[in-house]
C-alpha cells in the first residue's frame, strides 16, 4: 500500500563505518534481524530520542552513551523492542553491549543499543549474543542495503538514501537508513533512523545540527499521532573525509553539509510516511502566514492528525469544511477567520474564511484524487511557515491495527 | 451500530416551556427539521458554546442573546449548519429570529438561533420562515420527543432524558435532548444539547452551574477528537416550579438540583458517544492518582483519542503496550513510569510500569470483548481523578466519513 516509496538507489559506503547483519532469530528465523555498526576511533555521534515517559531500556542506554562520547559501535535488533521490561530489560541491553565490545575488541561503554518490535517481552539475549559473531564478521563498508532490511519490522520496504556534498576541499558522503510505518506489532513499533557521514565535525556542532535536522524531518511527520517508546535518530560522523573539522555553523562548507544532511533526513522521513500503515495518499500540509512557527505547526498537526480529514483524504473527497473545522480548533489565540485561505495544490478552495467564488468542487476532487498533493493554509497574520507530511486513514489502517493478531 | 443507546423513556413536560416542530424542508422533506422552544416571560438561559475559531453565525448570535438575557425563544434547524457563510449567513440567522419574534409576538432580540448540518451553504430562509407558523402552532409542553427527533442529523436515534428532583419544598423537573454522532455530512456535524427545567434560579448561578455541568459531561466525551463549529449546550430555567430563587451554590436544594442537572447532562453526553459514528464499544477512561485534574485529563484524552488504542478496542485486543505508549506520550512532567498501573475493569494488566505477574491475556481479552468496559490508569503521584467517555474506531467510522458522499 506504500505511496510512491522509492526503490533503493545505490548506497554509498561511508569511510570509517562498517555495517554487518545476520539472522539471530530474535523472533523468527526468516531474515536478518540483527545489525552492528562498527566505527573507527575518533567518530562523533549525536542523537535525538523519544520523549515518551515509557522509553525503553536501550533508548536510555543509547542516550547516555551519546552523552559520554567515544562511541565505537551500534547494535540494533528488530523483532523485540525491549520496552516495559524494567530492570531485567536494562541488564539485557547492557549484556549485549558488553558482549559486542568483547567480541569486537572495543573499550567498555562504547556501544549504543537499539531495539524495535514486540514490547513487554524479554530479549532473547543468548541468541543475539550468539549472532554478534556473524554480524561482526560480515561488517563491511557497503553493508547498508542489508542494514536497511535488517531493521525493518512492519515496513513494506527498506528506506535508505545517499548523498555526496562538498565541504570545503573535501568530498563528504552521507548515507542514511530508517524504519517505521506506524505503531504496531503487537503494541508499538518504532521510528529508527541512522545517518552516517565521513565529515569531520565537533561533537557540539553535530549535536546542534542533529536536533535542527530532526526538527525539519522526523519531527515533521505523523501517521497516527502516536509516539513510540523507542524512537531514535542517530547521526554518526567518522571524520574520515579529512576536511578541516567543522566547529561552528559559519565554518566553510558547514551550510552545505547541513543542507545535505537535512535533505537525507527529510527524504528518509518522507519514506516513512509513504510506507505509513494502510497509506494510499501522501499529503504535504503547509501552513503559511502565522505569527510564529509554533502556531503554524499547531494548525498543520491538527489538520494532519484529524481523523475526519484523514478519512476524507482516503476518499479523495474535497471536504473543505473539515479543514476549516481543524484550523478553527487549533487553538490559535485571536485567529480572525476572515484572513484564512485554503488551497489544494494550486486550487483556491477558500478565501477570507469563505468558499472562494471561483472554486468548483470538481477542481478540488481532481487534486485529491492524486496519490500526492499539498494542502496549503494561509493564516494571514504573519510571515511564519511550517510543513508537516502525513498520509490518509484507510480501511487498511484499521485492519492492520485491529486485526494483525487474529 | 449504536452501543446500548437507550430507547427514550417518558419525557416530562417542563412548566413554562413549550416545544413545537415541523418539516420545513431545509434539506429534504422526509421528517421534521425545524424546532422552536417558546419560553414564558422570566425564564433564565445559560449556555456553553464551541471555541472553534470558525464558529457559525447562529452560535455567535445565540451566545450574544444569552449574555443579553430576557430570552423568550429558541429556533433550531437541522440539515444546514449555516457555518462558513460569512455576513450573509449572519443576516439569514437574524432574519429567522426576527420572523419568529414577529409570528410569536415576542420582543425583538429575544431569540437564540441554532443550526446543524451541511456547511458552506446558505440557509433556505424562506422555507424556514414559512415553517415557523406550523412549529409555533404545534408548540406544547410535551413536544420533547418530537424535538429530540427534529434536531437529529446522522444520529441513529434520538437522545433525551428526564429527571425530577426536590429543591426545598418544590418538585423540579429537568428534561434534556441532545444530538451528535461525530462530525459529518458533508463536513462537520454538531453536538447540540438543550436542557429545560422549571427551577427558579438566578442567571449568574445558572451560568456557573452550566459551565460546571458541561465540564463533567459534554466536555468529557470524544468520538474523534474533532470539535464542530456549531457545538452548543443550553440550559433553560423557566422558574415555574415556584421554589425560592436559587442564588448561591449553598442555597437549600441547590446541590440536589446541580447533581440532577449533571446526571441529565452526563446521560445525554454518554448517549452521544454510544451513538458515535461506527461505534461498537463504549469505553470509560478513568485516570486516577494524578497531581491535578488537568494531567489526569491529558492522559485520559491521549488514550481516548489514540487511533492505535481505538482500533485495538474495536478488535477487542488487550494491547496493553499501546496504553503504556499513550500514557507515556501524554507529556506529564516528571512522570515516573514505575508508579503507573493499568486495569481493564477489575483485571490488573500492569503494575509499577510493567506487566502484572498475575495478568493473563485471556482475562484482558474477556473484558475487551464486552460492549462496555472501563480502562483505569493509576498514575501513582497524587489524588486527582478524571473520567472521559469514548468509543472505538471501526471500519464503519472510516466508511461513514470517507464514503457518505459516494
Interface residues (C-beta under 8 A of the other chain):
Chain A: X51 X52 X53 X54 X55 X83 X84 X85 X86 X119 X120 X182 X183 X184 X186 X187 X188 X224 X225 X226 X227 X228 X229 X305 X306 X307 X308 X311 X312 X314 X315 X317 X319 X320 X321 X322 X324 X325 X326 X327 X328 X329 X330 X331 X332 X335 X337 X350 X352 X353 X354 X355 X393 X394 X395 X397 X398 X399 X401 X402 X403 X405 X406
Chain B: X51 X52 X53 X54 X55 X83 X84 X85 X86 X119 X120 X182 X183 X184 X186 X187 X188 X224 X225 X226 X227 X228 X229 X305 X306 X307 X308 X311 X312 X314 X315 X317 X319 X320 X321 X322 X324 X325 X326 X327 X328 X329 X330 X331 X332 X335 X337 X350 X352 X353 X354 X355 X393 X394 X395 X397 X398 X399 X401 X402 X403 X405 X406
